[in-house]
């Protein structure tokens, strides 16, 4: 029996998810409560993940939240 594909099930199609909003240096700085200069330094030191879009750098909110989590210091008691 051969498989039949209906228009609702296209072949070789990647399922698209809703992309999360990307922030520029100013937006990331506001989100992290830092200065844009500090965010730029963190990115240049590769301590903060970013996406290079041509000549622009953008930051996903999930990457900013991951950075915050890596900075967490647990209490001793």
PQR file of N, CA, C, O and H, with PARSE charges and radii, in Angstrom:
ATOM      1  N   UNK A   1       0.844  -1.170   0.000 -0.4000 1.5000
ATOM      2  CA  UNK A   1       0.000   0.000   0.000 -0.0000 2.0000
ATOM      3  C   UNK A   1       0.894   1.240   0.000  0.5500 1.7000
ATOM      4  O   UNK A   1       1.798   1.355   0.827 -0.5500 1.4000
ATOM      5  N   UNK A   2       0.651   2.133  -0.894 -0.4000 1.5000
ATOM      6  CA  UNK A   2       1.473   3.343  -0.962 -0.0000 2.0000
ATOM      7  C   UNK A   2       0.899   4.429  -0.068  0.5500 1.7000
ATOM      8  O   UNK A   2      -0.306   4.495   0.174 -0.5500 1.4000
ATOM      9  H   UNK A   2      -0.083   2.040  -1.566  0.4000 1.0000
ATOM     10  N   UNK A   3       1.804   5.286   0.418 -0.4000 1.5000
ATOM     11  CA  UNK A   3       1.354   6.395   1.258 -0.0000 2.0000
ATOM     12  C   UNK A   3       0.796   7.502   0.388  0.5500 1.7000
ATOM     13  O   UNK A   3       1.307   7.777  -0.698 -0.5500 1.4000
ATOM     14  H   UNK A   3       2.783   5.233   0.221  0.4000 1.0000
ATOM     15  N   UNK A   4      -0.234   8.117   0.865 -0.4000 1.5000
ATOM     16  CA  UNK A   4      -0.813   9.246   0.164 -0.0000 2.0000
ATOM     17  C   UNK A   4      -0.634  10.489   1.004  0.5500 1.7000
ATOM     18  O   UNK A   4      -0.922  10.482   2.201 -0.5500 1.4000
ATOM     19  H   UNK A   4      -0.650   7.893   1.746  0.4000 1.0000
ATOM     20  N   UNK A   5      -0.159  11.555   0.387 -0.4000 1.5000
ATOM     21  CA  UNK A   5       0.030  12.820   1.085 -0.0000 2.0000
ATOM     22  C   UNK A   5      -1.048  13.788   0.618  0.5500 1.7000
ATOM     23  O   UNK A   5      -1.220  14.030  -0.577 -0.5500 1.4000
ATOM     24  H   UNK A   5       0.075  11.560  -0.585  0.4000 1.0000
ATOM     25  N   UNK A   6      -1.743  14.315   1.560 -0.4000 1.5000
ATOM     26  CA  UNK A   6      -2.752  15.310   1.245 -0.0000 2.0000
ATOM     27  C   UNK A   6      -2.107  16.685   1.378  0.5500 1.7000
ATOM     28  O   UNK A   6      -1.024  16.798   1.952 -0.5500 1.4000
ATOM     29  H   UNK A   6      -1.603  14.119   2.531  0.4000 1.0000
ATOM     30  N   UNK A   7      -2.743  17.724   0.864 -0.4000 1.5000
ATOM     31  CA  UNK A   7      -2.181  19.068   1.007 -0.0000 2.0000
ATOM     32  C   UNK A   7      -1.954  19.464   2.462  0.5500 1.7000
ATOM     33  O   UNK A   7      -1.127  20.332   2.739 -0.5500 1.4000
ATOM     34  H   UNK A   7      -3.623  17.632   0.397  0.4000 1.0000
ATOM     35  N   UNK A   8      -2.669  18.847   3.390 -0.4000 1.5000
ATOM     36  CA  UNK A   8      -2.477  19.165   4.806 -0.0000 2.0000
ATOM     37  C   UNK A   8      -1.190  18.544   5.343  0.5500 1.7000
ATOM     38  O   UNK A   8      -0.717  18.937   6.410 -0.5500 1.4000
ATOM     39  H   UNK A   8      -3.342  18.142   3.165  0.4000 1.0000
ATOM     40  N   UNK A   9      -0.607  17.566   4.610 -0.4000 1.5000
ATOM     41  CA  UNK A   9       0.622  16.914   5.034 -0.0000 2.0000
ATOM     42  C   UNK A   9       1.681  17.020   3.940  0.5500 1.7000
ATOM     43  O   UNK A   9       1.989  16.018   3.294 -0.5500 1.4000
ATOM     44  H   UNK A   9      -0.991  17.246   3.744  0.4000 1.0000
ATOM     45  N   UNK A  10       2.240  18.191   3.717 -0.4000 1.5000
ATOM     46  CA  UNK A  10       3.227  18.317   2.642 -0.0000 2.0000
ATOM     47  C   UNK A  10       4.512  17.566   2.976  0.5500 1.7000
ATOM     48  O   UNK A  10       4.871  17.421   4.145 -0.5500 1.4000
ATOM     49  H   UNK A  10       1.989  19.004   4.242  0.4000 1.0000
ATOM     50  N   UNK A  11       5.187  17.097   1.959 -0.4000 1.5000
ATOM     51  CA  UNK A  11       6.457  16.390   2.128 -0.0000 2.0000
ATOM     52  C   UNK A  11       7.605  17.377   2.262  0.5500 1.7000
ATOM     53  O   UNK A  11       7.558  18.493   1.744 -0.5500 1.4000
ATOM     54  H   UNK A  11       4.895  17.214   1.010  0.4000 1.0000
ATOM     55  N   UNK A  12       8.617  16.944   2.958 -0.4000 1.5000
ATOM     56  CA  UNK A  12       9.871  17.708   3.081 -0.0000 2.0000
ATOM     57  C   UNK A  12       9.650  19.147   3.517  0.5500 1.7000
ATOM     58  O   UNK A  12      10.302  20.060   3.013 -0.5500 1.4000
ATOM     59  H   UNK A  12       8.655  16.038   3.378  0.4000 1.0000
ATOM     60  N   UNK A  13       8.761  19.342   4.422 -0.4000 1.5000
ATOM     61  CA  UNK A  13       8.496  20.697   4.891 -0.0000 2.0000
ATOM     62  C   UNK A  13       8.878  20.799   6.360  0.5500 1.7000
ATOM     63  O   UNK A  13       8.463  19.985   7.184 -0.5500 1.4000
ATOM     64  H   UNK A  13       8.231  18.600   4.832  0.4000 1.0000
ATOM     65  N   UNK A  14       9.656  21.788   6.663 -0.4000 1.5000
ATOM     66  CA  UNK A  14      10.059  22.001   8.042 -0.0000 2.0000
ATOM     67  C   UNK A  14       8.949  22.741   8.759  0.5500 1.7000
ATOM     68  O   UNK A  14       8.418  23.738   8.269 -0.5500 1.4000
ATOM     69  H   UNK A  14       9.993  22.450   5.994  0.4000 1.0000
ATOM     70  N   UNK A  15       8.613  22.230   9.926 -0.4000 1.5000
ATOM     71  CA  UNK A  15       7.568  22.876  10.706 -0.0000 2.0000
ATOM     72  C   UNK A  15       8.127  24.169  11.278  0.5500 1.7000
ATOM     73  O   UNK A  15       9.179  24.162  11.917 -0.5500 1.4000
ATOM     74  H   UNK A  15       9.044  21.420  10.324  0.4000 1.0000
ATOM     75  N   UNK A  16       7.443  25.261  11.059 -0.4000 1.5000
ATOM     76  CA  UNK A  16       7.915  26.557  11.565 -0.0000 2.0000
ATOM     77  C   UNK A  16       7.296  26.833  12.918  0.5500 1.7000
ATOM     78  O   UNK A  16       6.092  26.684  13.125 -0.5500 1.4000
ATOM     79  H   UNK A  16       6.588  25.267  10.540  0.4000 1.0000
ATOM     80  N   UNK A  17       8.159  27.239  13.827 -0.4000 1.5000
ATOM     81  CA  UNK A  17       7.691  27.667  15.137 -0.0000 2.0000
ATOM     82  C   UNK A  17       7.719  29.182  15.152  0.5500 1.7000
ATOM     83  O   UNK A  17       8.393  29.811  14.338 -0.5500 1.4000
ATOM     84  H   UNK A  17       9.137  27.360  13.658  0.4000 1.0000
ATOM     85  N   UNK A  18       6.997  29.747  16.066 -0.4000 1.5000
ATOM     86  CA  UNK A  18       7.020  31.194  16.187 -0.0000 2.0000
ATOM     87  C   UNK A  18       8.372  31.597  16.749  0.5500 1.7000
ATOM     88  O   UNK A  18       8.715  31.205  17.864 -0.5500 1.4000
ATOM     89  H   UNK A  18       6.449  29.235  16.727  0.4000 1.0000
ATOM     90  N   UNK A  19       9.139  32.364  16.007 -0.4000 1.5000
ATOM     91  CA  UNK A  19      10.448  32.769  16.527 -0.0000 2.0000
ATOM     92  C   UNK A  19      10.273  33.762  17.667  0.5500 1.7000
ATOM     93  O   UNK A  19       9.332  34.556  17.689 -0.5500 1.4000
ATOM     94  H   UNK A  19       8.860  32.683  15.101  0.4000 1.0000
ATOM     95  N   UNK A  20      11.213  33.697  18.622 -0.4000 1.5000
ATOM     96  CA  UNK A  20      11.119  34.663  19.704 -0.0000 2.0000
ATOM     97  C   UNK A  20      11.728  35.979  19.247  0.5500 1.7000
ATOM     98  O   UNK A  20      12.591  36.015  18.369 -0.5500 1.4000
ATOM     99  H   UNK A  20      11.978  33.052  18.605  0.4000 1.0000
ATOM    100  N   UNK A  21      11.273  37.031  19.847 -0.4000 1.5000
ATOM    101  CA  UNK A  21      11.744  38.356  19.470 -0.0000 2.0000
ATOM    102  C   UNK A  21      13.231  38.484  19.786  0.5500 1.7000
ATOM    103  O   UNK A  21      13.703  37.991  20.810 -0.5500 1.4000
ATOM    104  H   UNK A  21      10.572  37.002  20.560  0.4000 1.0000
ATOM    105  N   UNK A  22      13.953  39.144  18.906 -0.4000 1.5000
ATOM    106  CA  UNK A  22      15.375  39.386  19.108 -0.0000 2.0000
ATOM    107  C   UNK A  22      15.572  40.839  19.513  0.5500 1.7000
ATOM    108  O   UNK A  22      14.953  41.741  18.948 -0.5500 1.4000
ATOM    109  H   UNK A  22      13.570  39.544  18.073  0.4000 1.0000
ATOM    110  N   UNK A  23      16.433  41.056  20.487 -0.4000 1.5000
ATOM    111  CA  UNK A  23      16.691  42.389  21.012 -0.0000 2.0000
ATOM    112  C   UNK A  23      18.054  42.884  20.542  0.5500 1.7000
ATOM    113  O   UNK A  23      18.983  42.094  20.373 -0.5500 1.4000
ATOM    114  H   UNK A  23      16.936  40.324  20.946  0.4000 1.0000
ATOM    115  N   UNK A  24      18.168  44.174  20.335 -0.4000 1.5000
ATOM    116  CA  UNK A  24      19.466  44.763  20.013 -0.0000 2.0000
ATOM    117  C   UNK A  24      20.205  45.035  21.317  0.5500 1.7000
ATOM    118  O   UNK A  24      19.724  44.664  22.387 -0.5500 1.4000
ATOM    119  H   UNK A  24      17.413  44.815  20.472  0.4000 1.0000
ATOM    120  N   UNK A  25      21.382  45.685  21.239 -0.4000 1.5000
ATOM    121  CA  UNK A  25      22.173  45.951  22.437 -0.0000 2.0000
ATOM    122  C   UNK A  25      21.394  46.774  23.460  0.5500 1.7000
ATOM    123  O   UNK A  25      21.461  46.508  24.660 -0.5500 1.4000
ATOM    124  H   UNK A  25      21.772  45.986  20.369  0.4000 1.0000
ATOM    125  N   UNK A  26      20.659  47.771  22.983 -0.4000 1.5000
ATOM    126  CA  UNK A  26      19.901  48.629  23.898 -0.0000 2.0000
ATOM    127  C   UNK A  26      18.772  47.849  24.573  0.5500 1.7000
ATOM    128  O   UNK A  26      18.543  47.990  25.775 -0.5500 1.4000
ATOM    129  H   UNK A  26      20.605  47.987  22.008  0.4000 1.0000
ATOM    130  N   UNK A  27      18.072  47.029  23.794 -0.4000 1.5000
ATOM    131  CA  UNK A  27      16.991  46.227  24.358 -0.0000 2.0000
ATOM    132  C   UNK A  27      17.502  45.190  25.353  0.5500 1.7000
ATOM    133  O   UNK A  27      16.901  44.971  26.405 -0.5500 1.4000
ATOM    134  H   UNK A  27      18.258  46.915  22.818  0.4000 1.0000
ATOM    135  N   UNK A  28      18.627  44.551  25.003 -0.4000 1.5000
ATOM    136  CA  UNK A  28      19.224  43.572  25.916 -0.0000 2.0000
ATOM    137  C   UNK A  28      19.702  44.253  27.190  0.5500 1.7000
ATOM    138  O   UNK A  28      19.559  43.707  28.284 -0.5500 1.4000
ATOM    139  H   UNK A  28      19.116  44.729  24.149  0.4000 1.0000
ATOM    140  N   UNK A  29      20.270  45.450  27.046 -0.4000 1.5000
ATOM    141  CA  UNK A  29      20.732  46.194  28.217 -0.0000 2.0000
ATOM    142  C   UNK A  29      19.566  46.537  29.135  0.5500 1.7000
ATOM    143  O   UNK A  29      19.676  46.428  30.356 -0.5500 1.4000
ATOM    144  H   UNK A  29      20.386  45.893  26.157  0.4000 1.0000
ATOM    145  N   UNK A  30      18.463  46.946  28.551 -0.4000 1.5000
ATOM    146  CA  UNK A  30      17.285  47.274  29.353 -0.0000 2.0000
ATOM    147  C   UNK A  30      16.749  46.025  30.060  0.5500 1.7000
ATOM    148  O   UNK A  30      16.363  46.083  31.227 -0.5500 1.4000
ATOM    149  H   UNK A  30      18.374  47.035  27.559  0.4000 1.0000
ATOM    150  N   UNK A  31      16.730  44.909  29.349 -0.4000 1.5000
ATOM    151  CA  UNK A  31      16.246  43.652  29.911 -0.0000 2.0000
ATOM    152  C   UNK A  31      17.121  43.197  31.078  0.5500 1.7000
ATOM    153  O   UNK A  31      16.613  42.705  32.086 -0.5500 1.4000
ATOM    154  H   UNK A  31      17.044  44.862  28.401  0.4000 1.0000
ATOM    155  N   UNK A  32      18.440  43.364  30.940 -0.4000 1.5000
ATOM    156  CA  UNK A  32      19.382  42.921  31.968 -0.0000 2.0000
ATOM    157  C   UNK A  32      19.672  43.990  33.014  0.5500 1.7000
ATOM    158  O   UNK A  32      20.387  43.728  33.981 -0.5500 1.4000
ATOM    159  H   UNK A  32      18.853  43.764  30.122  0.4000 1.0000
ATOM    160  N   UNK A  33      19.131  45.185  32.835 -0.4000 1.5000
ATOM    161  CA  UNK A  33      19.401  46.321  33.741 -0.0000 2.0000
ATOM    162  C   UNK A  33      20.894  46.647  33.757  0.5500 1.7000
ATOM    163  O   UNK A  33      21.488  46.877  34.810 -0.5500 1.4000
ATOM    164  H   UNK A  33      18.550  45.398  32.050  0.4000 1.0000
ATOM    165  N   UNK A  34      21.479  46.659  32.560 -0.4000 1.5000
ATOM    166  CA  UNK A  34      22.891  47.017  32.375 -0.0000 2.0000
ATOM    167  C   UNK A  34      22.969  48.144  31.351  0.5500 1.7000
ATOM    168  O   UNK A  34      21.954  48.547  30.783 -0.5500 1.4000
ATOM    169  H   UNK A  34      20.996  46.472  31.704  0.4000 1.0000
ATOM    170  N   UNK A  35      24.161  48.642  31.122 -0.4000 1.5000
ATOM    171  CA  UNK A  35      24.345  49.634  30.069 -0.0000 2.0000
ATOM    172  C   UNK A  35      24.582  48.911  28.738  0.5500 1.7000
ATOM    173  O   UNK A  35      25.063  47.777  28.740 -0.5500 1.4000
ATOM    174  H   UNK A  35      24.986  48.315  31.583  0.4000 1.0000
ATOM    175  N   UNK A  36      24.258  49.538  27.607 -0.4000 1.5000
ATOM    176  CA  UNK A  36      24.557  48.923  26.314 -0.0000 2.0000
ATOM    177  C   UNK A  36      26.053  48.639  26.148  0.5500 1.7000
ATOM    178  O   UNK A  36      26.430  47.655  25.512 -0.5500 1.4000
ATOM    179  H   UNK A  36      23.868  50.459  27.605  0.4000 1.0000
ATOM    180  N   UNK A  37      26.887  49.482  26.704 -0.4000 1.5000
ATOM    181  CA  UNK A  37      28.333  49.266  26.618 -0.0000 2.0000
ATOM    182  C   UNK A  37      28.741  47.974  27.329  0.5500 1.7000
ATOM    183  O   UNK A  37      29.584  47.227  26.833 -0.5500 1.4000
ATOM    184  H   UNK A  37      26.581  50.282  27.220  0.4000 1.0000
ATOM    185  N   UNK A  38      28.139  47.716  28.492 -0.4000 1.5000
ATOM    186  CA  UNK A  38      28.458  46.492  29.233 -0.0000 2.0000
ATOM    187  C   UNK A  38      27.970  45.259  28.472  0.5500 1.7000
ATOM    188  O   UNK A  38      28.669  44.246  28.431 -0.5500 1.4000
ATOM    189  H   UNK A  38      27.454  48.323  28.895  0.4000 1.0000
ATOM    190  N   UNK A  39      26.786  45.332  27.873 -0.4000 1.5000
ATOM    191  CA  UNK A  39      26.271  44.216  27.077 -0.0000 2.0000
ATOM    192  C   UNK A  39      27.200  43.958  25.891  0.5500 1.7000
ATOM    193  O   UNK A  39      27.489  42.806  25.568 -0.5500 1.4000
ATOM    194  H   UNK A  39      26.219  46.155  27.907  0.4000 1.0000
ATOM    195  N   UNK A  40      27.662  45.014  25.249 -0.4000 1.5000
ATOM    196  CA  UNK A  40      28.592  44.862  24.120 -0.0000 2.0000
ATOM    197  C   UNK A  40      29.884  44.164  24.572  0.5500 1.7000
ATOM    198  O   UNK A  40      30.415  43.310  23.862 -0.5500 1.4000
ATOM    199  H   UNK A  40      27.428  45.950  25.512  0.4000 1.0000
ATOM    200  N   UNK A  41      30.379  44.535  25.750 -0.4000 1.5000
ATOM    201  CA  UNK A  41      31.600  43.915  26.273 -0.0000 2.0000
ATOM    202  C   UNK A  41      31.364  42.439  26.582  0.5500 1.7000
ATOM    203  O   UNK A  41      32.210  41.600  26.271 -0.5500 1.4000
ATOM    204  H   UNK A  41      29.947  45.229  26.326  0.4000 1.0000
ATOM    205  N   UNK A  42      30.223  42.113  27.192 -0.4000 1.5000
ATOM    206  CA  UNK A  42      29.901  40.711  27.471 -0.0000 2.0000
ATOM    207  C   UNK A  42      29.833  39.898  26.181  0.5500 1.7000
ATOM    208  O   UNK A  42      30.285  38.754  26.140 -0.5500 1.4000
ATOM    209  H   UNK A  42      29.535  42.794  27.444  0.4000 1.0000
ATOM    210  N   UNK A  43      29.271  40.489  25.132 -0.4000 1.5000
ATOM    211  CA  UNK A  43      29.182  39.783  23.857 -0.0000 2.0000
ATOM    212  C   UNK A  43      30.573  39.608  23.233  0.5500 1.7000
ATOM    213  O   UNK A  43      30.887  38.539  22.710 -0.5500 1.4000
ATOM    214  H   UNK A  43      28.904  41.418  25.165  0.4000 1.0000
ATOM    215  N   UNK A  44      31.388  40.635  23.286 -0.4000 1.5000
ATOM    216  CA  UNK A  44      32.734  40.553  22.715 -0.0000 2.0000
ATOM    217  C   UNK A  44      33.597  39.529  23.446  0.5500 1.7000
ATOM    218  O   UNK A  44      34.460  38.893  22.841 -0.5500 1.4000
ATOM    219  H   UNK A  44      31.133  41.504  23.711  0.4000 1.0000
ATOM    220  N   UNK A  45      33.364  39.372  24.740 -0.4000 1.5000
ATOM    221  CA  UNK A  45      34.094  38.386  25.535 -0.0000 2.0000
ATOM    222  C   UNK A  45      33.466  36.998  25.432  0.5500 1.7000
ATOM    223  O   UNK A  45      33.939  36.057  26.069 -0.5500 1.4000
ATOM    224  H   UNK A  45      32.663  39.889  25.232  0.4000 1.0000
ATOM    225  N   UNK A  46      32.413  36.864  24.642 -0.4000 1.5000
ATOM    226  CA  UNK A  46      31.673  35.612  24.424 -0.0000 2.0000
ATOM    227  C   UNK A  46      31.084  35.069  25.724  0.5500 1.7000
ATOM    228  O   UNK A  46      30.955  33.856  25.891 -0.5500 1.4000
ATOM    229  H   UNK A  46      32.028  37.628  24.125  0.4000 1.0000
ATOM    230  N   UNK A  47      30.729  35.962  26.639 -0.4000 1.5000
ATOM    231  CA  UNK A  47      30.060  35.572  27.871 -0.0000 2.0000
ATOM    232  C   UNK A  47      28.552  35.646  27.707  0.5500 1.7000
ATOM    233  O   UNK A  47      27.806  35.135  28.543 -0.5500 1.4000
ATOM    234  H   UNK A  47      30.834  36.947  26.504  0.4000 1.0000
ATOM    235  N   UNK A  48      28.104  36.278  26.639 -0.4000 1.5000
ATOM    236  CA  UNK A  48      26.690  36.433  26.336 -0.0000 2.0000
ATOM    237  C   UNK A  48      26.472  35.993  24.893  0.5500 1.7000
ATOM    238  O   UNK A  48      27.106  36.510  23.973 -0.5500 1.4000
ATOM    239  H   UNK A  48      28.710  36.693  25.961  0.4000 1.0000
ATOM    240  N   UNK A  49      25.570  35.033  24.703 -0.4000 1.5000
ATOM    241  CA  UNK A  49      25.310  34.509  23.357 -0.0000 2.0000
ATOM    242  C   UNK A  49      24.494  35.518  22.558  0.5500 1.7000
ATOM    243  O   UNK A  49      23.591  36.167  23.087 -0.5500 1.4000
ATOM    244  H   UNK A  49      25.055  34.612  25.450  0.4000 1.0000
ATOM    245  N   UNK A  50      24.825  35.639  21.286 -0.4000 1.5000
ATOM    246  CA  UNK A  50      24.103  36.530  20.394 -0.0000 2.0000
ATOM    247  C   UNK A  50      24.009  35.934  19.007  0.5500 1.7000
ATOM    248  O   UNK A  50      24.706  34.973  18.682 -0.5500 1.4000
ATOM    249  H   UNK A  50      25.558  35.112  20.856  0.4000 1.0000
ATOM    250  N   UNK A  51      23.145  36.508  18.196 -0.4000 1.5000
ATOM    251  CA  UNK A  51      22.949  36.063  16.814 -0.0000 2.0000
ATOM    252  C   UNK A  51      23.431  37.177  15.905  0.5500 1.7000
ATOM    253  O   UNK A  51      22.988  38.319  16.027 -0.5500 1.4000
ATOM    254  H   UNK A  51      22.579  37.288  18.460  0.4000 1.0000
ATOM    255  N   UNK A  52      24.337  36.851  14.994 -0.4000 1.5000
ATOM    256  CA  UNK A  52      24.844  37.840  14.057 -0.0000 2.0000
ATOM    257  C   UNK A  52      23.942  37.845  12.836  0.5500 1.7000
ATOM    258  O   UNK A  52      23.820  36.827  12.154 -0.5500 1.4000
ATOM    259  H   UNK A  52      24.697  35.924  14.895  0.4000 1.0000
ATOM    260  N   UNK A  53      23.315  38.964  12.553 -0.4000 1.5000
ATOM    261  CA  UNK A  53      22.436  39.136  11.396 -0.0000 2.0000
ATOM    262  C   UNK A  53      23.073  40.189  10.497  0.5500 1.7000
ATOM    263  O   UNK A  53      22.809  41.383  10.639 -0.5500 1.4000
ATOM    264  H   UNK A  53      23.414  39.791  13.107  0.4000 1.0000
ATOM    265  N   UNK A  54      23.911  39.737   9.572 -0.4000 1.5000
ATOM    266  CA  UNK A  54      24.647  40.699   8.758 -0.0000 2.0000
ATOM    267  C   UNK A  54      25.630  41.450   9.633  0.5500 1.7000
ATOM    268  O   UNK A  54      26.483  40.841  10.280 -0.5500 1.4000
ATOM    269  H   UNK A  54      24.126  38.767   9.456  0.4000 1.0000
ATOM    270  N   UNK A  55      25.515  42.769   9.655 -0.4000 1.5000
ATOM    271  CA  UNK A  55      26.409  43.553  10.502 -0.0000 2.0000
ATOM    272  C   UNK A  55      25.807  43.816  11.884  0.5500 1.7000
ATOM    273  O   UNK A  55      26.430  44.465  12.724 -0.5500 1.4000
ATOM    274  H   UNK A  55      24.823  43.263   9.130  0.4000 1.0000
ATOM    275  N   UNK A  56      24.609  43.314  12.111 -0.4000 1.5000
ATOM    276  CA  UNK A  56      23.917  43.540  13.378 -0.0000 2.0000
ATOM    277  C   UNK A  56      24.039  42.337  14.300  0.5500 1.7000
ATOM    278  O   UNK A  56      24.193  41.206  13.841 -0.5500 1.4000
ATOM    279  H   UNK A  56      24.103  42.787  11.428  0.4000 1.0000
ATOM    280  N   UNK A  57      23.969  42.586  15.593 -0.4000 1.5000
ATOM    281  CA  UNK A  57      23.947  41.526  16.594 -0.0000 2.0000
ATOM    282  C   UNK A  57      22.624  41.631  17.327  0.5500 1.7000
ATOM    283  O   UNK A  57      22.203  42.718  17.722 -0.5500 1.4000
ATOM    284  H   UNK A  57      23.843  43.505  15.966  0.4000 1.0000
ATOM    285  N   UNK A  58      21.971  40.487  17.506 -0.4000 1.5000
ATOM    286  CA  UNK A  58      20.693  40.455  18.209 -0.0000 2.0000
ATOM    287  C   UNK A  58      20.763  39.383  19.289  0.5500 1.7000
ATOM    288  O   UNK A  58      21.523  38.421  19.182 -0.5500 1.4000
ATOM    289  H   UNK A  58      22.313  39.604  17.185  0.4000 1.0000
ATOM    290  N   UNK A  59      19.955  39.565  20.330 -0.4000 1.5000
ATOM    291  CA  UNK A  59      19.960  38.668  21.470 -0.0000 2.0000
ATOM    292  C   UNK A  59      18.566  38.100  21.690  0.5500 1.7000
ATOM    293  O   UNK A  59      17.581  38.837  21.739 -0.5500 1.4000
ATOM    294  H   UNK A  59      19.337  40.347  20.417  0.4000 1.0000
ATOM    295  N   UNK A  60      18.499  36.777  21.823 -0.4000 1.5000
ATOM    296  CA  UNK A  60      17.227  36.120  22.127 -0.0000 2.0000
ATOM    297  C   UNK A  60      16.981  36.224  23.628  0.5500 1.7000
ATOM    298  O   UNK A  60      17.912  36.142  24.429 -0.5500 1.4000
ATOM    299  H   UNK A  60      19.300  36.179  21.783  0.4000 1.0000
ATOM    300  N   UNK A  61      15.729  36.403  23.994 -0.4000 1.5000
ATOM    301  CA  UNK A  61      15.399  36.527  25.405 -0.0000 2.0000
ATOM    302  C   UNK A  61      15.805  35.267  26.166  0.5500 1.7000
ATOM    303  O   UNK A  61      16.216  35.358  27.323 -0.5500 1.4000
ATOM    304  H   UNK A  61      14.973  36.469  23.344  0.4000 1.0000
ATOM    305  N   UNK A  62      15.700  34.107  25.547 -0.4000 1.5000
ATOM    306  CA  UNK A  62      16.102  32.859  26.209 -0.0000 2.0000
ATOM    307  C   UNK A  62      17.601  32.853  26.509  0.5500 1.7000
ATOM    308  O   UNK A  62      18.020  32.322  27.538 -0.5500 1.4000
ATOM    309  H   UNK A  62      15.366  34.034  24.607  0.4000 1.0000
ATOM    310  N   UNK A  63      18.411  33.435  25.626 -0.4000 1.5000
ATOM    311  CA  UNK A  63      19.859  33.528  25.885 -0.0000 2.0000
ATOM    312  C   UNK A  63      20.152  34.485  27.028  0.5500 1.7000
ATOM    313  O   UNK A  63      21.066  34.252  27.818 -0.5500 1.4000
ATOM    314  H   UNK A  63      18.070  33.867  24.790  0.4000 1.0000
ATOM    315  N   UNK A  64      19.379  35.562  27.120 -0.4000 1.5000
ATOM    316  CA  UNK A  64      19.566  36.512  28.218 -0.0000 2.0000
ATOM    317  C   UNK A  64      19.169  35.875  29.539  0.5500 1.7000
ATOM    318  O   UNK A  64      19.836  36.085  30.552 -0.5500 1.4000
ATOM    319  H   UNK A  64      18.636  35.751  26.478  0.4000 1.0000
ATOM    320  N   UNK A  65      18.091  35.099  29.541 -0.4000 1.5000
ATOM    321  CA  UNK A  65      17.684  34.403  30.754 -0.0000 2.0000
ATOM    322  C   UNK A  65      18.714  33.347  31.154  0.5500 1.7000
ATOM    323  O   UNK A  65      18.955  33.141  32.344 -0.5500 1.4000
ATOM    324  H   UNK A  65      17.549  34.929  28.717  0.4000 1.0000
ATOM    325  N   UNK A  66      19.325  32.677  30.173 -0.4000 1.5000
ATOM    326  CA  UNK A  66      20.371  31.693  30.465 -0.0000 2.0000
ATOM    327  C   UNK A  66      21.585  32.383  31.079  0.5500 1.7000
ATOM    328  O   UNK A  66      22.207  31.844  31.995 -0.5500 1.4000
ATOM    329  H   UNK A  66      19.130  32.845  29.207  0.4000 1.0000
ATOM    330  N   UNK A  67      21.926  33.568  30.582 -0.4000 1.5000
ATOM    331  CA  UNK A  67      23.037  34.328  31.159 -0.0000 2.0000
ATOM    332  C   UNK A  67      22.740  34.668  32.622  0.5500 1.7000
ATOM    333  O   UNK A  67      23.605  34.524  33.485 -0.5500 1.4000
ATOM    334  H   UNK A  67      21.422  34.006  29.838  0.4000 1.0000
ATOM    335  N   UNK A  68      21.519  35.117  32.892 -0.4000 1.5000
ATOM    336  CA  UNK A  68      21.136  35.450  34.269 -0.0000 2.0000
ATOM    337  C   UNK A  68      21.267  34.217  35.163  0.5500 1.7000
ATOM    338  O   UNK A  68      21.771  34.306  36.282 -0.5500 1.4000
ATOM    339  H   UNK A  68      20.816  35.234  32.191  0.4000 1.0000
ATOM    340  N   UNK A  69      20.817  33.084  34.671 -0.4000 1.5000
ATOM    341  CA  UNK A  69      20.884  31.849  35.466 -0.0000 2.0000
ATOM    342  C   UNK A  69      22.333  31.442  35.739  0.5500 1.7000
ATOM    343  O   UNK A  69      22.636  30.949  36.826 -0.5500 1.4000
ATOM    344  H   UNK A  69      20.407  33.011  33.761  0.4000 1.0000
ATOM    345  N   UNK A  70      23.229  31.638  34.775 -0.4000 1.5000
ATOM    346  CA  UNK A  70      24.646  31.311  34.986 -0.0000 2.0000
ATOM    347  C   UNK A  70      25.298  32.222  36.023  0.5500 1.7000
ATOM    348  O   UNK A  70      26.295  31.847  36.639 -0.5500 1.4000
ATOM    349  H   UNK A  70      22.982  32.038  33.892  0.4000 1.0000
ATOM    350  N   UNK A  71      24.742  33.411  36.217 -0.4000 1.5000
ATOM    351  CA  UNK A  71      25.308  34.352  37.174 -0.0000 2.0000
ATOM    352  C   UNK A  71      24.813  34.110  38.599  0.5500 1.7000
ATOM    353  O   UNK A  71      25.282  34.743  39.544 -0.5500 1.4000
ATOM    354  H   UNK A  71      23.931  33.716  35.717  0.4000 1.0000
ATOM    355  N   UNK A  72      23.874  33.200  38.743 -0.4000 1.5000
ATOM    356  CA  UNK A  72      23.261  32.943  40.050 -0.0000 2.0000
ATOM    357  C   UNK A  72      24.295  32.384  41.025  0.5500 1.7000
ATOM    358  O   UNK A  72      25.052  31.475  40.683 -0.5500 1.4000
ATOM    359  H   UNK A  72      23.492  32.685  37.975  0.4000 1.0000
ATOM    360  N   UNK A  73      24.321  32.927  42.230 -0.4000 1.5000
ATOM    361  CA  UNK A  73      25.188  32.454  43.302 -0.0000 2.0000
ATOM    362  C   UNK A  73      24.283  31.964  44.422  0.5500 1.7000
ATOM    363  O   UNK A  73      23.470  32.718  44.956 -0.5500 1.4000
ATOM    364  H   UNK A  73      23.706  33.665  42.508  0.4000 1.0000
ATOM    365  N   UNK A  74      24.434  30.704  44.768 -0.4000 1.5000
ATOM    366  CA  UNK A  74      23.601  30.122  45.808 -0.0000 2.0000
ATOM    367  C   UNK A  74      24.080  30.551  47.189  0.5500 1.7000
ATOM    368  O   UNK A  74      25.271  30.771  47.408 -0.5500 1.4000
ATOM    369  H   UNK A  74      25.095  30.091  44.335  0.4000 1.0000
ATOM    370  N   UNK A  75      23.136  30.665  48.109 -0.4000 1.5000
ATOM    371  CA  UNK A  75      23.458  31.005  49.496 -0.0000 2.0000
ATOM    372  C   UNK A  75      24.121  29.818  50.176  0.5500 1.7000
ATOM    373  O   UNK A  75      23.850  28.668  49.830 -0.5500 1.4000
ATOM    374  H   UNK A  75      22.168  30.486  47.931  0.4000 1.0000
ATOM    375  N   UNK A  76      24.983  30.091  51.137 -0.4000 1.5000
ATOM    376  CA  UNK A  76      25.654  29.020  51.856 -0.0000 2.0000
ATOM    377  C   UNK A  76      24.731  28.349  52.873  0.5500 1.7000
ATOM    378  O   UNK A  76      24.885  27.164  53.169 -0.5500 1.4000
ATOM    379  H   UNK A  76      25.204  31.025  51.418  0.4000 1.0000
ATOM    380  N   UNK A  77      23.801  29.086  53.392 -0.4000 1.5000
ATOM    381  CA  UNK A  77      22.890  28.530  54.417 -0.0000 2.0000
ATOM    382  C   UNK A  77      21.461  28.698  54.005  0.5500 1.7000
ATOM    383  O   UNK A  77      20.556  28.294  54.735 -0.5500 1.4000
ATOM    384  H   UNK A  77      23.675  30.049  53.152  0.4000 1.0000
TER
END
